[in-house]
Amino acid sequence: MLGSKKSGFGISGSTTLVSCDTVIVGDIHFSGNLDIEGLVQGNIIALPDKEAFVRVVHGGRVEGEIRVPAVVINGAVEGNVYSSKHLELATKGRVHGDVFYALVEMAAGSEVNGALKHIVEPEAFEPDTVKAKSPTQGGGDPLESDATEDGDESIVD
C-alpha cells in the first residue's frame, strides 16, 4: 500500500519527528529520515551529498518548498516539491504547487494543483544559481532594439 512502511522507502540512520502538536517556523536542513505529523512553515531541504527521506503523513502540513531526494506525501504541501529520486503521492496527499520529479507514484485520490514536470538532470533540482547579466555586460540597454551575434534582431516594445 502506498505510504506504508512496506513501500521500501526510508533510509538507514536517524529519524526526526515533527509531532502532531508541533509547529516549526523556519527552514529545516537535514539528512536521514524526517516524519512530519505537525506543521512546518518553511522550506525542507536535504543536506548536499547526503541520503534524505521526508514523509508528510495524513494530518501533516508543509507551507514551503520541499527539496529532498525521496518524498512520500499523504498530508498537505503548500509549495513546490523537488524530488530527485522518488516521489510518492498517497491517497490523501495534496500538493498546491509545482512538482519536479525523476520518478513519481500517484495513488487514486491524490491531488496536484500545479504542474508536474519530469526532470532527469540532478542539477535541475538545485536552487537557481544563474545570475542575470547586467545591462553593461550585455552591451547596452536590454530594452532597446539590438542585433545579436547571429544577426537576429530582438525588439522589445
Secondary structure, DSSP 8 states (H G I E B T S, - for coil): -TTSGGGS---SS-EEEE-TT-EEES-EEE-EEEEESSEEES-EEE-TTS-EEEEE-TT-EEES-EE-SEEEESSEEES-EEESSEEEE-TT-EEES-EEESSEEE-TT-EE-S-EEE---GGGGS--------HHHHTS-TTS-EE-TTS-EE---
